[in-house]
């Protein structure tokens, strides 16, 4: 498949540069060679491509590439069967910004993540990877166990909590985001097992919450009062919330 001309890329680059977010890209020459490559799978009758990018570490770019071996999921297969794959250096840049931007332009131009002529799983963008519409296999039980073990007993530091709080304070979701979330959740049904787990977790949480409320009330030394409608006795704050004018037995 024919690679788009550099003039088309420069138009794409100018469009990105008008966006303030382009400031995260570094276009300053740093004395290194940054290249975009194309890998062809010769073992497949369709000979699909893979487009990626790399910053050279070794003196020879081809040697550097084979030392790296791509970020493809087929990396192990590729390195074990080098003769079955052909690499071509598409473009070399003197800065990392153009490397990322040119790769993202090619990915967008061909939409490699869903095109059957490519074996890329995602599209590179100027600001990260785009996996929209890409089907991903669920993690294996072994992977889930690793994630579970990593998260078990993990404690968030106070500094991290403060950063998250500052980041989210005053943040409001757009109506578009709310609508998208609503559509995603509409018609979604939880399994009986999931519902049971949520029920148990909520019951446990509720008991802990009630204990905290009781402890807080004790510290404040609130007086006990009685609801005139159901004759239930309790502390002032919760009683006024659930009883008196709000009591279920009120006529």
C-alpha positions in Angstrom: 0.0 0.0 0.0 1.3 3.4 -1.0 2.5 5.6 1.8 1.0 9.2 1.7 3.3 12.0 0.5 5.2 14.1 3.0 3.2 17.2 2.0 0.1 15.5 3.3 1.8 14.8 6.6 3.0 18.4 6.9 -0.6 19.6 6.6 -1.6 17.1 9.3 1.3 18.4 11.5 0.2 22.0 11.1 -3.3 21.1 12.2 -2.0 19.4 15.3 0.3 22.3 16.1 -2.7 24.6 16.3 -3.9 22.5 19.2 -2.5 23.6 22.5 -2.1 19.9 23.5 0.7 19.7 20.9 3.0 21.2 23.6 3.4 17.7 25.1 5.3 16.7 21.9 9.1 17.5 21.7 10.2 18.7 18.3 13.7 19.8 19.4 16.5 17.9 17.8 18.3 15.9 20.5 21.2 14.4 18.5 19.5 11.0 18.1 17.8 9.3 15.1 14.1 8.6 15.5 12.6 6.4 12.8 9.2 5.1 11.6 9.4 1.5 10.2 7.2 -0.9 8.4 7.3 -4.6 9.1 5.9 -7.1 6.5 4.8 -10.6 7.5 6.1 -12.8 4.6 4.8 -16.0 6.2 1.2 -14.9 5.7 -0.2 -15.2 2.2 -1.8 -11.7 2.6 1.6 -10.3 3.7 0.1 -7.8 6.2 2.0 -4.8 7.5 2.9 -3.4 10.9 3.8 0.3 11.3 5.7 1.4 14.4 8.3 3.8 15.6 11.6 3.6 17.5 14.5 5.8 18.7 17.8 4.3 17.6 20.1 3.0 20.3 22.6 1.1 18.3 24.8 2.5 15.4 23.0 0.5 12.7 19.3 1.1 12.4 18.4 -2.3 11.1 20.5 -4.0 13.9 18.8 -1.6 16.4 15.4 -2.6 15.1 16.0 -6.4 15.5 17.4 -5.8 18.9 14.1 -4.0 19.8 11.8 -6.4 17.9 8.7 -4.1 17.7 5.9 -3.6 20.3 3.6 -5.9 18.4 1.9 -8.7 20.3 3.7 -11.0 17.8 7.1 -9.9 19.1 8.2 -13.3 20.2 7.1 -14.9 16.9 8.9 -12.2 15.0 12.2 -12.5 16.8 12.1 -16.3 16.5 11.5 -16.1 12.8 13.4 -13.1 11.5 13.5 -14.5 7.9 9.8 -14.5 7.8 9.5 -10.8 8.3 10.9 -7.9 6.3 11.6 -4.5 7.8 11.7 -1.2 5.9 12.7 2.2 7.4 10.1 4.6 6.2 11.3 7.9 7.6 14.1 9.2 9.9 13.7 12.3 12.0 16.0 14.3 14.3 13.4 14.7 17.0 10.9 12.5 18.9 7.9 14.7 18.2 7.9 14.1 14.4 8.5 10.4 15.0 5.3 10.1 17.0 3.3 12.4 14.8 4.3 10.7 11.6 3.5 7.3 12.9 0.1 8.6 14.2 -0.6 10.1 10.8 0.1 6.8 8.9 -2.0 4.9 11.5 -4.9 7.4 11.0 -4.5 7.4 7.2 -4.8 3.6 6.9 -6.8 3.1 10.2 -4.5 0.2 10.9 -6.2 -1.0 14.0 -9.2 -2.4 12.0 -7.7 -2.7 8.4 -7.3 -6.3 7.4 -4.0 -5.5 5.6 -2.3 -4.6 8.9 -1.6 -6.5 12.2 -1.5 -3.4 14.4 -3.9 -3.7 17.3 -4.2 0.0 18.0 -3.8 3.4 16.3 -1.1 5.6 17.6 -2.3 9.2 18.1 -0.3 12.3 18.9 -1.4 12.0 22.6 -1.6 8.2 23.2 -3.1 5.0 21.8 -6.6 4.8 20.3 -8.3 1.4 20.9 -11.8 2.5 20.1 -13.7 -0.3 18.4 -10.9 -2.8 19.0 -12.0 -6.2 20.4 -9.8 -7.3 23.3 -9.8 -10.7 24.7 -10.6 -10.9 28.4 -7.6 -11.4 30.7 -6.8 -15.0 31.6 -7.4 -16.3 35.2 -3.7 -16.2 35.8 -3.5 -12.5 34.8 -6.6 -11.7 37.0 -4.9 -13.5 39.9 -1.8 -11.3 39.4 -3.8 -8.1 39.3 -5.8 -9.2 42.3 -2.6 -10.0 44.3 -1.1 -6.7 43.3 -4.2 -4.7 44.4 -4.8 -6.7 47.6 -3.8 -4.6 50.6 -2.7 -1.7 48.5 -3.0 1.6 50.4 -3.3 5.0 48.7 -1.0 7.5 50.2 -2.3 10.8 51.5 -0.3 12.7 48.8 -2.0 10.7 46.0 -5.4 11.3 47.6 -4.8 15.1 47.7 -3.7 15.0 44.0 -6.8 13.1 43.0 -9.0 15.4 45.0 -7.4 18.5 43.5 -7.8 17.1 40.0 -11.4 16.2 40.4 -12.6 19.2 42.4 -15.0 21.3 40.3 -14.8 18.9 37.4 -18.2 18.5 35.7 -19.1 15.9 33.1 -20.5 17.2 29.8 -23.9 16.3 28.7 -22.4 14.3 25.9 -20.4 12.2 28.4 -23.5 11.6 30.4 -25.4 10.5 27.3 -22.6 8.2 26.2 -22.5 6.6 29.7 -26.3 6.2 29.7 -26.3 4.4 26.4 -23.5 2.1 27.5 -25.4 1.1 30.6 -28.9 0.8 29.1 -30.0 -2.8 28.9 -27.0 -4.0 30.7 -27.8 -6.9 33.1 -25.7 -8.1 35.9 -25.3 -11.8 36.6 -26.8 -13.3 39.8 -23.3 -13.9 41.1 -22.3 -10.3 40.6 -25.5 -9.1 42.3 -24.9 -11.3 45.3 -21.4 -10.0 45.6 -22.6 -6.4 45.5 -25.3 -7.2 48.1 -22.8 -8.7 50.5 -20.3 -5.8 50.0 -23.1 -3.3 50.6 -24.3 -5.0 53.7 -20.8 -5.1 55.1 -20.2 -1.4 54.2 -23.5 -0.4 55.7 -22.6 -2.0 59.0 -19.3 -0.3 59.1 -20.9 3.0 58.2 -23.5 2.6 61.0 -20.8 1.9 63.5 -18.9 5.0 62.5 -22.1 7.1 62.8 -22.7 5.6 66.3 -19.2 6.4 67.3 -19.5 10.0 66.0 -22.7 10.5 67.9 -21.2 9.3 71.1 -18.3 11.7 70.7 -20.7 14.6 70.2 -22.8 13.6 73.2 -26.1 13.9 71.5 -29.3 13.4 73.6 -31.8 10.7 72.9 -35.3 11.6 71.7 -38.4 9.6 70.9 -40.5 9.7 67.8 -44.2 10.5 68.6 -45.4 8.4 65.7 -43.6 5.1 66.1 -42.2 5.5 69.7 -38.7 4.6 68.5 -35.9 6.1 70.5 -32.6 7.4 69.2 -30.1 10.2 68.9 -31.3 13.6 67.7 -29.7 13.8 64.3 -30.7 10.5 62.8 -34.1 10.6 64.5 -34.9 13.9 62.8 -33.7 12.5 59.5 -35.8 9.4 59.5 -38.6 10.1 62.0 -40.8 12.9 63.3 -42.0 14.6 60.1 -40.3 11.9 58.0 -41.6 8.9 59.9 -43.2 6.2 57.8 -46.0 5.8 60.4 -47.0 9.4 60.4 -50.6 9.8 59.4 
